[in-house]
Amino acid sequence: MLYNTALYRDMYMSNDPNQLAGQNFVKAEHFERMKMANASNPVLFFQFAEQEYYHKALAHRYQGIAHAAER
């Protein structure tokens, strides 16, 4: 069965900065949970902390872009 791909909207293909900020905040929360779950393993703890920081930084960057575009 073929779908009308012109009307199909993949939520991960959006260029909306608010949506991208939200996606990265969710990823940062995931990595924060993984970081805390691996608190007894320093290597994994710091790997997940790095990913958490990266996605939080991206989320704040996209939030800034969205606020700048509103002006």
Secondary structure, DSSP 8 states (H G I E B T S, - for coil): ----TTT---GGG---HHHHHHHHHHHHHHHHHHHHHTTT-HHHHHHHHHHHHHHHHHHHHHHHHHHHHH-
